[in-house]
Amino acid sequence: MDSFKPFLCIVTLINAFAFILMGIDKYKSKHNLWRISEKTLFTVSILGGAAGVLIGMYFFRHKTKHISFIWGIPIILILQVAAVYYILT
């Protein structure tokens, strides 16, 4: 289980980063500033930050009406959880 700790730390950091990105993008949206692209948000999700983006979506009430986010982020998260489960068993 000790070999799992670095992985857990990396995933936690990526998800914290993804959550913060959602908050920053919401702030920029409300203040008509340059935005973080959806491509960037999906890339961070695919790289392991899907949980952070999903939590950020509902915490900040941001991107919750975009079909690509409503379906895409949970699907990415399910695939990531399934991959981790497969690797660990």
N, C-alpha and C positions, 0 to 999 in steps of 0.2 A: 504494500500500500504506500510505502515511502516514495516509490517511483511515480505515483499518481499525484503527489503534492505539487510538483512544478506545473503539471498540466492544469490542475485546479487553479493555481495562482494565475496562470496565463489567461485561462478562460474568464476568471473573475475580473481581471484587468480589462480584457477586451469588452466584456459586458458593461463594466462601469464606463468605459470610454464611449460605447454605443449609447448608453443612457444619457450621458452628458451631451453628446452630439444632438440627440433629439431635443434636449432642453435648449441648446444654443440655437438650433434651427427654428424652434417655436418662438424664441425671443426675436430672432431676426425677422420672422414672418410678421409678427405684431408691429415691428418698428420699420418695416419696408427697407430692410437692409439686404445686402448680398446674402444669398441663401446657400445652404449645403445641398448639393445635388442629391436627387433620389438615387442615382447611380452609386454615389459614395455611401449612402445609408444602406443600400442593399449589399454593397461590397463588404462593409463592416459586418453585416449580418452573416454573410456567407463565410467570413473568416472566423466566425465563432461568437458574434455578438447579437445573435437573433433574440435571445432572451432580454438583453438590455434594450434593444430597439422596441420589442413588444411591450415591455414594462413602461418604457418612455412614452410610447404612443398613448397609453391610457392614463399615465400619470400627468402628462402635459396636455392631454387631449389634442394630439397633433397627428395628422395623417390618418385619422380614424375614419375618414370618408373616402379614402383612396382605395379602390378595389385591389390594386396591386399590393398594397400594404396589408389590407384586411386578410387576404388569402396568402400572399407570398411569404410574409414574415412567419406566421405560424407553421406553414409547410416547411420552411427552412429549419425552424426550431425542431419540429418533429423528426426530420431527417438527421439532424445533428444528434439528438437524443438517441435515436435508433443506432446511429453509427457508434456512439460511445458505448452503448449497451452491447452491441455486437463485438466490439473490440475487447471489452472487459469480461465477456463470457466465453 
